[in-house]
Amino acid sequence: MSSREAADFSAMVGIDLNVPIHYDMFPNNRENPAYFVDYLFHYYHNQKFHMMVPGERFIYQK
């Protein structure tokens, strides 16, 4: 799944918060996560997201 497909899918199914974390895990998945965020910003500006930093602990409560 590309970053655009992931953004489209998350919007389609009503994901409340996007946290891109599966990038750069495999040789064929080296896309910059900023492309995902940029696509969300331009096409789904109401979609929330959080970019993690290495070692960050993130607790989400809805």
PyMOL Python script that loads the backbone (N, CA, C, O; Angstrom):
from pymol import cmd

cmd.read_pdbstr("""\
ATOM      1  N   MET A   1       0.855  -1.171   0.000  1.00  0.00           N
ATOM      2  CA  MET A   1       0.000   0.000   0.000  1.00  0.00           C
ATOM      3  C   MET A   1       0.900   1.233   0.000  1.00  0.00           C
ATOM      4  O   MET A   1       1.818   1.345   0.812  1.00  0.00           O
ATOM      5  N   SER A   2       0.634   2.125  -0.891  1.00  0.00           N
ATOM      6  CA  SER A   2       1.400   3.375  -0.951  1.00  0.00           C
ATOM      7  C   SER A   2       0.880   4.351   0.101  1.00  0.00           C
ATOM      8  O   SER A   2      -0.147   4.110   0.734  1.00  0.00           O
ATOM      9  N   SER A   3       1.590   5.438   0.275  1.00  0.00           N
ATOM     10  CA  SER A   3       1.139   6.436   1.255  1.00  0.00           C
ATOM     11  C   SER A   3      -0.199   7.036   0.844  1.00  0.00           C
ATOM     12  O   SER A   3      -1.042   7.311   1.698  1.00  0.00           O
ATOM     13  N   ARG A   4      -0.397   7.240  -0.435  1.00  0.00           N
ATOM     14  CA  ARG A   4      -1.683   7.787  -0.903  1.00  0.00           C
ATOM     15  C   ARG A   4      -2.813   6.784  -0.675  1.00  0.00           C
ATOM     16  O   ARG A   4      -3.905   7.156  -0.245  1.00  0.00           O
ATOM     17  N   GLU A   5      -2.546   5.520  -0.964  1.00  0.00           N
ATOM     18  CA  GLU A   5      -3.563   4.493  -0.732  1.00  0.00           C
ATOM     19  C   GLU A   5      -3.897   4.397   0.753  1.00  0.00           C
ATOM     20  O   GLU A   5      -5.060   4.227   1.120  1.00  0.00           O
ATOM     21  N   ALA A   6      -2.889   4.506   1.603  1.00  0.00           N
ATOM     22  CA  ALA A   6      -3.115   4.458   3.048  1.00  0.00           C
ATOM     23  C   ALA A   6      -3.954   5.656   3.504  1.00  0.00           C
ATOM     24  O   ALA A   6      -4.853   5.505   4.331  1.00  0.00           O
ATOM     25  N   ALA A   7      -3.665   6.822   2.977  1.00  0.00           N
ATOM     26  CA  ALA A   7      -4.435   8.019   3.332  1.00  0.00           C
ATOM     27  C   ALA A   7      -5.872   7.900   2.842  1.00  0.00           C
ATOM     28  O   ALA A   7      -6.807   8.207   3.581  1.00  0.00           O
ATOM     29  N   ASP A   8      -6.053   7.458   1.604  1.00  0.00           N
ATOM     30  CA  ASP A   8      -7.399   7.272   1.055  1.00  0.00           C
ATOM     31  C   ASP A   8      -8.183   6.258   1.881  1.00  0.00           C
ATOM     32  O   ASP A   8      -9.352   6.472   2.202  1.00  0.00           O
ATOM     33  N   PHE A   9      -7.525   5.151   2.221  1.00  0.00           N
ATOM     34  CA  PHE A   9      -8.185   4.105   3.006  1.00  0.00           C
ATOM     35  C   PHE A   9      -8.572   4.607   4.390  1.00  0.00           C
ATOM     36  O   PHE A   9      -9.684   4.354   4.854  1.00  0.00           O
ATOM     37  N   SER A  10      -7.665   5.315   5.049  1.00  0.00           N
ATOM     38  CA  SER A  10      -7.962   5.800   6.397  1.00  0.00           C
ATOM     39  C   SER A  10      -9.135   6.766   6.391  1.00  0.00           C
ATOM     40  O   SER A  10      -9.954   6.753   7.310  1.00  0.00           O
ATOM     41  N   ALA A  11      -9.224   7.599   5.371  1.00  0.00           N
ATOM     42  CA  ALA A  11     -10.354   8.524   5.254  1.00  0.00           C
ATOM     43  C   ALA A  11     -11.649   7.770   4.950  1.00  0.00           C
ATOM     44  O   ALA A  11     -12.710   8.096   5.482  1.00  0.00           O
ATOM     45  N   MET A  12     -11.545   6.752   4.083  1.00  0.00           N
ATOM     46  CA  MET A  12     -12.721   5.995   3.672  1.00  0.00           C
ATOM     47  C   MET A  12     -13.345   5.224   4.846  1.00  0.00           C
ATOM     48  O   MET A  12     -14.569   5.151   4.955  1.00  0.00           O
ATOM     49  N   VAL A  13     -12.523   4.657   5.709  1.00  0.00           N
ATOM     50  CA  VAL A  13     -13.060   3.861   6.817  1.00  0.00           C
ATOM     51  C   VAL A  13     -13.259   4.670   8.095  1.00  0.00           C
ATOM     52  O   VAL A  13     -13.752   4.140   9.091  1.00  0.00           O
ATOM     53  N   GLY A  14     -12.883   5.941   8.078  1.00  0.00           N
ATOM     54  CA  GLY A  14     -13.145   6.818   9.212  1.00  0.00           C
ATOM     55  C   GLY A  14     -12.157   6.697  10.360  1.00  0.00           C
ATOM     56  O   GLY A  14     -12.543   6.809  11.523  1.00  0.00           O
ATOM     57  N   ILE A  15     -10.893   6.471  10.048  1.00  0.00           N
ATOM     58  CA  ILE A  15      -9.865   6.413  11.075  1.00  0.00           C
ATOM     59  C   ILE A  15      -9.815   7.769  11.794  1.00  0.00           C
ATOM     60  O   ILE A  15      -9.820   8.819  11.152  1.00  0.00           O
ATOM     61  N   ASP A  16      -9.768   7.733  13.113  1.00  0.00           N
ATOM     62  CA  ASP A  16      -9.759   8.981  13.878  1.00  0.00           C
ATOM     63  C   ASP A  16      -8.390   9.644  13.887  1.00  0.00           C
ATOM     64  O   ASP A  16      -8.295  10.869  13.813  1.00  0.00           O
ATOM     65  N   LEU A  17      -7.323   8.845  13.976  1.00  0.00           N
ATOM     66  CA  LEU A  17      -5.976   9.393  14.056  1.00  0.00           C
ATOM     67  C   LEU A  17      -5.025   8.509  13.267  1.00  0.00           C
ATOM     68  O   LEU A  17      -4.956   7.302  13.501  1.00  0.00           O
ATOM     69  N   ASN A  18      -4.303   9.096  12.345  1.00  0.00           N
ATOM     70  CA  ASN A  18      -3.300   8.380  11.556  1.00  0.00           C
ATOM     71  C   ASN A  18      -1.940   8.504  12.219  1.00  0.00           C
ATOM     72  O   ASN A  18      -1.515   9.599  12.586  1.00  0.00           O
ATOM     73  N   VAL A  19      -1.259   7.371  12.370  1.00  0.00           N
ATOM     74  CA  VAL A  19       0.093   7.355  12.916  1.00  0.00           C
ATOM     75  C   VAL A  19       0.942   6.526  11.959  1.00  0.00           C
ATOM     76  O   VAL A  19       0.996   5.303  12.084  1.00  0.00           O
ATOM     77  N   PRO A  20       1.610   7.182  11.000  1.00  0.00           N
ATOM     78  CA  PRO A  20       2.413   6.413  10.047  1.00  0.00           C
ATOM     79  C   PRO A  20       3.658   5.821  10.718  1.00  0.00           C
ATOM     80  O   PRO A  20       4.554   6.553  11.138  1.00  0.00           O
ATOM     81  N   ILE A  21       3.701   4.490  10.811  1.00  0.00           N
ATOM     82  CA  ILE A  21       4.836   3.846  11.479  1.00  0.00           C
ATOM     83  C   ILE A  21       5.447   2.709  10.670  1.00  0.00           C
ATOM     84  O   ILE A  21       6.519   2.227  11.034  1.00  0.00           O
ATOM     85  N   HIS A  22       4.824   2.267   9.605  1.00  0.00           N
ATOM     86  CA  HIS A  22       5.332   1.118   8.870  1.00  0.00           C
ATOM     87  C   HIS A  22       6.192   1.501   7.672  1.00  0.00           C
ATOM     88  O   HIS A  22       6.404   0.673   6.787  1.00  0.00           O
ATOM     89  N   TYR A  23       6.684   2.711   7.621  1.00  0.00           N
ATOM     90  CA  TYR A  23       7.554   3.111   6.527  1.00  0.00           C
ATOM     91  C   TYR A  23       8.986   2.688   6.822  1.00  0.00           C
ATOM     92  O   TYR A  23       9.381   2.575   7.983  1.00  0.00           O
ATOM     93  N   ASP A  24       9.741   2.462   5.797  1.00  0.00           N
ATOM     94  CA  ASP A  24      11.167   2.128   5.883  1.00  0.00           C
ATOM     95  C   ASP A  24      11.451   0.817   6.622  1.00  0.00           C
ATOM     96  O   ASP A  24      12.552   0.620   7.137  1.00  0.00           O
ATOM     97  N   MET A  25      10.463  -0.075   6.674  1.00  0.00           N
ATOM     98  CA  MET A  25      10.672  -1.364   7.325  1.00  0.00           C
ATOM     99  C   MET A  25      11.152  -2.432   6.342  1.00  0.00           C
ATOM    100  O   MET A  25      11.811  -3.395   6.734  1.00  0.00           O
ATOM    101  N   PHE A  26      10.821  -2.257   5.081  1.00  0.00           N
ATOM    102  CA  PHE A  26      11.145  -3.244   4.059  1.00  0.00           C
ATOM    103  C   PHE A  26      11.852  -2.546   2.910  1.00  0.00           C
ATOM    104  O   PHE A  26      11.650  -1.350   2.700  1.00  0.00           O
ATOM    105  N   PRO A  27      12.685  -3.276   2.155  1.00  0.00           N
ATOM    106  CA  PRO A  27      13.426  -2.640   1.047  1.00  0.00           C
ATOM    107  C   PRO A  27      12.528  -1.936   0.016  1.00  0.00           C
ATOM    108  O   PRO A  27      12.932  -0.928  -0.564  1.00  0.00           O
ATOM    109  N   ASN A  28      11.325  -2.453  -0.214  1.00  0.00           N
ATOM    110  CA  ASN A  28      10.437  -1.827  -1.205  1.00  0.00           C
ATOM    111  C   ASN A  28       9.513  -0.788  -0.599  1.00  0.00           C
ATOM    112  O   ASN A  28       8.573  -0.343  -1.258  1.00  0.00           O
ATOM    113  N   ASN A  29       9.758  -0.390   0.645  1.00  0.00           N
ATOM    114  CA  ASN A  29       8.890   0.566   1.335  1.00  0.00           C
ATOM    115  C   ASN A  29       9.740   1.676   1.955  1.00  0.00           C
ATOM    116  O   ASN A  29       9.758   1.840   3.175  1.00  0.00           O
ATOM    117  N   ARG A  30      10.429   2.419   1.131  1.00  0.00           N
ATOM    118  CA  ARG A  30      11.345   3.460   1.613  1.00  0.00           C
ATOM    119  C   ARG A  30      10.787   4.868   1.403  1.00  0.00           C
ATOM    120  O   ARG A  30      11.545   5.838   1.402  1.00  0.00           O
ATOM    121  N   GLU A  31       9.495   4.984   1.230  1.00  0.00           N
ATOM    122  CA  GLU A  31       8.908   6.293   0.959  1.00  0.00           C
ATOM    123  C   GLU A  31       8.944   7.174   2.206  1.00  0.00           C
ATOM    124  O   GLU A  31       8.730   6.704   3.323  1.00  0.00           O
ATOM    125  N   ASN A  32       9.210   8.424   1.999  1.00  0.00           N
ATOM    126  CA  ASN A  32       9.258   9.403   3.074  1.00  0.00           C
ATOM    127  C   ASN A  32       7.855   9.581   3.661  1.00  0.00           C
ATOM    128  O   ASN A  32       6.921   9.839   2.902  1.00  0.00           O
ATOM    129  N   PRO A  33       7.666   9.454   4.988  1.00  0.00           N
ATOM    130  CA  PRO A  33       6.335   9.609   5.580  1.00  0.00           C
ATOM    131  C   PRO A  33       5.781  11.026   5.432  1.00  0.00           C
ATOM    132  O   PRO A  33       4.581  11.239   5.604  1.00  0.00           O
ATOM    133  N   ALA A  34       6.627  11.978   5.119  1.00  0.00           N
ATOM    134  CA  ALA A  34       6.139  13.343   4.898  1.00  0.00           C
ATOM    135  C   ALA A  34       5.216  13.401   3.685  1.00  0.00           C
ATOM    136  O   ALA A  34       4.343  14.267   3.623  1.00  0.00           O
ATOM    137  N   TYR A  35       5.390  12.496   2.716  1.00  0.00           N
ATOM    138  CA  TYR A  35       4.486  12.449   1.563  1.00  0.00           C
ATOM    139  C   TYR A  35       3.067  12.084   2.013  1.00  0.00           C
ATOM    140  O   TYR A  35       2.081  12.619   1.506  1.00  0.00           O
ATOM    141  N   PHE A  36       2.990  11.171   2.965  1.00  0.00           N
ATOM    142  CA  PHE A  36       1.692  10.781   3.528  1.00  0.00           C
ATOM    143  C   PHE A  36       1.021  11.976   4.196  1.00  0.00           C
ATOM    144  O   PHE A  36      -0.153  12.260   3.955  1.00  0.00           O
ATOM    145  N   VAL A  37       1.777  12.666   5.031  1.00  0.00           N
ATOM    146  CA  VAL A  37       1.248  13.827   5.753  1.00  0.00           C
ATOM    147  C   VAL A  37       0.847  14.929   4.772  1.00  0.00           C
ATOM    148  O   VAL A  37      -0.200  15.555   4.942  1.00  0.00           O
ATOM    149  N   ASP A  38       1.657  15.169   3.764  1.00  0.00           N
ATOM    150  CA  ASP A  38       1.350  16.192   2.766  1.00  0.00           C
ATOM    151  C   ASP A  38       0.067  15.850   2.019  1.00  0.00           C
ATOM    152  O   ASP A  38      -0.771  16.719   1.779  1.00  0.00           O
ATOM    153  N   TYR A  39      -0.081  14.590   1.654  1.00  0.00           N
ATOM    154  CA  TYR A  39      -1.289  14.156   0.948  1.00  0.00           C
ATOM    155  C   TYR A  39      -2.519  14.329   1.845  1.00  0.00           C
ATOM    156  O   TYR A  39      -3.559  14.804   1.388  1.00  0.00           O
ATOM    157  N   LEU A  40      -2.401  13.944   3.114  1.00  0.00           N
ATOM    158  CA  LEU A  40      -3.512  14.157   4.049  1.00  0.00           C
ATOM    159  C   LEU A  40      -3.862  15.636   4.137  1.00  0.00           C
ATOM    160  O   LEU A  40      -5.034  16.008   4.077  1.00  0.00           O
ATOM    161  N   PHE A  41      -2.855  16.467   4.276  1.00  0.00           N
ATOM    162  CA  PHE A  41      -3.067  17.908   4.425  1.00  0.00           C
ATOM    163  C   PHE A  41      -3.813  18.490   3.226  1.00  0.00           C
ATOM    164  O   PHE A  41      -4.687  19.341   3.393  1.00  0.00           O
ATOM    165  N   HIS A  42      -3.471  18.037   2.022  1.00  0.00           N
ATOM    166  CA  HIS A  42      -4.085  18.599   0.816  1.00  0.00           C
ATOM    167  C   HIS A  42      -5.443  17.997   0.461  1.00  0.00           C
ATOM    168  O   HIS A  42      -6.307  18.700  -0.062  1.00  0.00           O
ATOM    169  N   TYR A  43      -5.646  16.711   0.737  1.00  0.00           N
ATOM    170  CA  TYR A  43      -6.873  16.055   0.299  1.00  0.00           C
ATOM    171  C   TYR A  43      -7.830  15.694   1.431  1.00  0.00           C
ATOM    172  O   TYR A  43      -9.033  15.566   1.205  1.00  0.00           O
ATOM    173  N   TYR A  44      -7.318  15.533   2.621  1.00  0.00           N
ATOM    174  CA  TYR A  44      -8.149  15.166   3.769  1.00  0.00           C
ATOM    175  C   TYR A  44      -7.727  16.020   4.967  1.00  0.00           C
ATOM    176  O   TYR A  44      -7.249  15.500   5.976  1.00  0.00           O
ATOM    177  N   HIS A  45      -7.907  17.313   4.843  1.00  0.00           N
ATOM    178  CA  HIS A  45      -7.393  18.236   5.854  1.00  0.00           C
ATOM    179  C   HIS A  45      -8.017  18.059   7.237  1.00  0.00           C
ATOM    180  O   HIS A  45      -7.483  18.581   8.216  1.00  0.00           O
ATOM    181  N   ASN A  46      -9.126  17.340   7.343  1.00  0.00           N
ATOM    182  CA  ASN A  46      -9.732  17.084   8.651  1.00  0.00           C
ATOM    183  C   ASN A  46      -9.186  15.828   9.321  1.00  0.00           C
ATOM    184  O   ASN A  46      -9.487  15.567  10.486  1.00  0.00           O
ATOM    185  N   GLN A  47      -8.387  15.050   8.597  1.00  0.00           N
ATOM    186  CA  GLN A  47      -7.799  13.838   9.167  1.00  0.00           C
ATOM    187  C   GLN A  47      -6.656  14.207  10.097  1.00  0.00           C
ATOM    188  O   GLN A  47      -5.748  14.940   9.706  1.00  0.00           O
ATOM    189  N   LYS A  48      -6.695  13.706  11.320  1.00  0.00           N
ATOM    190  CA  LYS A  48      -5.629  13.970  12.281  1.00  0.00           C
ATOM    191  C   LYS A  48      -4.501  12.967  12.074  1.00  0.00           C
ATOM    192  O   LYS A  48      -4.727  11.853  11.602  1.00  0.00           O
ATOM    193  N   PHE A  49      -3.287  13.371  12.430  1.00  0.00           N
ATOM    194  CA  PHE A  49      -2.142  12.472  12.338  1.00  0.00           C
ATOM    195  C   PHE A  49      -1.135  12.830  13.421  1.00  0.00           C
ATOM    196  O   PHE A  49      -1.162  13.923  13.986  1.00  0.00           O
ATOM    197  N   HIS A  50      -0.263  11.900  13.688  1.00  0.00           N
ATOM    198  CA  HIS A  50       0.828  12.145  14.627  1.00  0.00           C
ATOM    199  C   HIS A  50       2.066  11.448  14.083  1.00  0.00           C
ATOM    200  O   HIS A  50       2.046  10.248  13.809  1.00  0.00           O
ATOM    201  N   MET A  51       3.141  12.208  13.930  1.00  0.00           N
ATOM    202  CA  MET A  51       4.419  11.640  13.490  1.00  0.00           C
ATOM    203  C   MET A  51       5.241  11.323  14.732  1.00  0.00           C
ATOM    204  O   MET A  51       5.564  12.213  15.520  1.00  0.00           O
ATOM    205  N   MET A  52       5.573  10.058  14.898  1.00  0.00           N
ATOM    206  CA  MET A  52       6.350   9.624  16.058  1.00  0.00           C
ATOM    207  C   MET A  52       7.834   9.908  15.825  1.00  0.00           C
ATOM    208  O   MET A  52       8.300   9.957  14.686  1.00  0.00           O
ATOM    209  N   VAL A  53       8.552  10.090  16.904  1.00  0.00           N
ATOM    210  CA  VAL A  53      10.012  10.181  16.848  1.00  0.00           C
ATOM    211  C   VAL A  53      10.559   8.899  17.470  1.00  0.00           C
ATOM    212  O   VAL A  53       9.885   8.294  18.305  1.00  0.00           O
ATOM    213  N   PRO A  54      11.754   8.472  17.089  1.00  0.00           N
ATOM    214  CA  PRO A  54      12.296   7.227  17.636  1.00  0.00           C
ATOM    215  C   PRO A  54      12.303   7.233  19.165  1.00  0.00           C
ATOM    216  O   PRO A  54      12.786   8.172  19.798  1.00  0.00           O
ATOM    217  N   GLY A  55      11.763   6.177  19.731  1.00  0.00           N
ATOM    218  CA  GLY A  55      11.720   6.031  21.177  1.00  0.00           C
ATOM    219  C   GLY A  55      10.546   6.704  21.859  1.00  0.00           C
ATOM    220  O   GLY A  55      10.392   6.600  23.076  1.00  0.00           O
ATOM    221  N   GLU A  56       9.716   7.396  21.086  1.00  0.00           N
ATOM    222  CA  GLU A  56       8.580   8.112  21.691  1.00  0.00           C
ATOM    223  C   GLU A  56       7.522   7.130  22.168  1.00  0.00           C
ATOM    224  O   GLU A  56       7.219   6.145  21.494  1.00  0.00           O
ATOM    225  N   ARG A  57       6.975   7.408  23.319  1.00  0.00           N
ATOM    226  CA  ARG A  57       5.843   6.653  23.840  1.00  0.00           C
ATOM    227  C   ARG A  57       4.597   7.469  23.553  1.00  0.00           C
ATOM    228  O   ARG A  57       4.551   8.667  23.831  1.00  0.00           O
ATOM    229  N   PHE A  58       3.597   6.823  23.001  1.00  0.00           N
ATOM    230  CA  PHE A  58       2.390   7.533  22.608  1.00  0.00           C
ATOM    231  C   PHE A  58       1.180   6.794  23.165  1.00  0.00           C
ATOM    232  O   PHE A  58       0.978   5.619  22.858  1.00  0.00           O
ATOM    233  N   ILE A  59       0.392   7.455  23.962  1.00  0.00           N
ATOM    234  CA  ILE A  59      -0.822   6.876  24.525  1.00  0.00           C
ATOM    235  C   ILE A  59      -1.994   7.651  23.956  1.00  0.00           C
ATOM    236  O   ILE A  59      -2.068   8.873  24.088  1.00  0.00           O
ATOM    237  N   TYR A  60      -2.901   6.939  23.328  1.00  0.00           N
ATOM    238  CA  TYR A  60      -4.054   7.576  22.688  1.00  0.00           C
ATOM    239  C   TYR A  60      -5.320   7.195  23.436  1.00  0.00           C
ATOM    240  O   TYR A  60      -5.584   6.014  23.661  1.00  0.00           O
ATOM    241  N   GLN A  61      -6.086   8.174  23.813  1.00  0.00           N
ATOM    242  CA  GLN A  61      -7.392   7.942  24.424  1.00  0.00           C
ATOM    243  C   GLN A  61      -8.413   8.732  23.643  1.00  0.00           C
ATOM    244  O   GLN A  61      -8.243   9.924  23.387  1.00  0.00           O
ATOM    245  N   LYS A  62      -9.464   8.057  23.274  1.00  0.00           N
ATOM    246  CA  LYS A  62     -10.514   8.717  22.513  1.00  0.00           C
ATOM    247  C   LYS A  62     -11.658   9.075  23.431  1.00  0.00           C
ATOM    248  O   LYS A  62     -12.654   9.644  22.983  1.00  0.00           O
TER     249      LYS A  62
END
""", "prot")
cmd.dss("prot")
cmd.show_as("cartoon", "prot")
cmd.util.cbc("prot")
cmd.orient("prot")
